[in-house]
Amino acid sequence: MEKKKRENVFRVLARWFVRFFFGLKYEEKWFGKKEQPKKEIVFKNGVPDDSELIVSPTRQIFNRFIERKFAVFSVFVVLVMFAVVFIAPNFMTKYYDAYTETTQKDLPPTMALMSVPGALKNNIKMIDSFGSFSVGLSNDGKVYVWGIGQIGATGINIKEIPEEVKNAKIAYVAAGQDHIIAIGEDGTFYGWGSNRFGQYAVTDAVLENPNLEPVPDAVLNGEIDVSHIKRVTCGYQASAILMDDGTLYIWGNKQAYANLTSFIGKTNITDVDFTLNYVVGLDKKQTSIYSGTRGLYNMAREKITTGKGVKMSEFLNGRKITEVRATSTSICMLLSDGSIAFTGDFQSDVVEVPTLEEGEYFVDIESGTYHYTGLTNFGHVYSFGGDHYHQATAPTVEGAKKVFAGAFQSYAVDGSGKLLDKWGLRGYLFGTDDRGADIASRVVAGGQITMTVGAVAVIIEIVIGVSIGLLAGFFGGPVDIFLMRVAEVFSSIPLYPFMLILSSLLAQVSLTTDQRLYMIMVILGILGWPGFAYITRAQVLVARESEYVTAAQAMGVKESRIAFKHILPNIISVILVNMTLSFAASMQTETSLSFLGFGVNYPQPSWGNMLSRASNATAAINFWWQWVFTSTILVLTTVCINTIGDTLRDVMDPKSTNDK
């Protein structure tokens, strides 16, 4: 019975949807002609009279409401918005107010960060990425770039591969934050993207800047032997080429990597990588991590965790370090027995090393911004570490021979270079803001705050305003005069100047984000109740002269009961309409206050402060997505709520016509 009832409900909803968007003709075509409901028979003098149809007031209001398509559409939009804001977060990547990422800032909307070009998918030699784009190299020496190619507001598109690179056979590629370097099989050095810090070319500005280390002449002149290159890698604004004899060529921004100078001219390095702030190398003895900074990486541990580890020499206990791979803050060391260990400045939660099968050990480790991906001798792939974008949630992959880790992605490849699987960050639906936070996630989280502030403020307005309006209208006389003068005092307070003055006064007071939010709700409610009081009073003045009130008074019913039990239910429709309109107004007010800097502060999002951060000329012109999506959603939501309120006011008015 319940199943049949549910089917009937779904059928009714489906018919309504088709009728609303396609018309009655298609409804009858797809579902058949709908049976007309039976009319209730009215008897006159004992004789049935079909000339009148008995319809309840609620049914009449509903019928008149659904006749207005834009109002029904507005209800649909508001319901969807509430579902997205309050329900969708349960199924989305967990949002953190403070989560930002330097390498991901000002990115436009895209879902193509893992879209490996079709021509490369079955012929992969290597993949590398550091920021918003990835570079791949095929086995036949062709270079491919995917992801977001625009470099901020510079006008540079890194996906525009130079013609000389397209025509050459490339042996190695590597990606930095805003540049790519490549080395041809003949030793020729190539670079493109941003060269502001001498990433790939030597200019007069680079030579004159003591904070920049220029590209070594041996690299620029193509004097290095490609067959003896061991590793090519890039950092934030720096690059390095390591030879198999221990010679290291390194260059870039010495301000980004304060210890970069310590690596210049080194000839005893067997592996090298970049954290976010340091260059790290493996010394020739393979028993310690070299950084040029005393004591920074002299502790080791078996898992990613806070606190001190064991002294490196004691931890190794005769084992050698064969490979080092670095995330932003930590370093994973592949040891000679196939196990792995960690060192560095850990700031994440405890992450256990994957449990391997008996006889299984790691043969390769690659690193992203916060995660590691490893390959074992059994061909199994494991990812672990930071998992904000599911980059450390590896699928089951069989037959992998190589693994590559991008900034927030990982790839598994077989022996022939065929892509077996990929996982991690696909992209950003609404792009990112100026601190690298996902705008779509912030729109959802900000909507919760904006809507909650609006709802709570309206509740406070209703409780205060309706109570005062009822008392003033019902009792009249001195009570009415006093309460209305109080209402006039509150309504005369200019909201925005008052908030700005209060904001400057509270700037010296330490308030938590939640305390500031509660204060906004209360202030909006206290300053907004006079409107409800005036409307309620006007309706009560009319209703108290009605016959049902006179009858209740004649029966000796208490005046408070008459006001709240008899009059209030009869004017609830007017209050409901104004509640809807006031809800939208409160949302707009909160947005305006946050835009002006009084409301919710960054990093906690609200639609207002999101628009405020995008209110400069640079964002308006170059980063349109930082304000277009938020403003569109805000306008659409408030317009739809106002439309619902206006329509309710029309359909609840008995003097209104259906075609009004």
Beta strands, then each sheet from edge to edge (+ up, - down):
strand 1: 42-44
strand 2: 47-49
strand 3: 124-129
strand 4: 133-138
strand 5: 143-147
strand 6: 170-175
strand 7: 179-184
strand 8: 189-193
strand 9: 212-213
strand 10: 229-234
strand 11: 238-243
strand 12: 248-253
strand 13: 269-274
strand 14: 279-283
strand 15: 289-290
strand 16: 299-300
strand 17: 310-311
strand 18: 321-326
strand 19: 330-335
strand 20: 340-344
strand 21: 362-367
strand 22: 371-376
strand 23: 381-385
strand 24: 402-405
strand 25: 409-413
strand 26: 419-424
sheet 1: 1+ 2-
sheet 2: 3+ 4- 5+
sheet 3: 6+ 7- 8+
sheet 4: 9+ 12- 11+ 10-
sheet 5: 13+ 14- 15+
sheet 6: 16+ 17-
sheet 7: 18+ 19- 20+
sheet 8: 21+ 22- 23+
sheet 9: 24+ 25- 26+
end
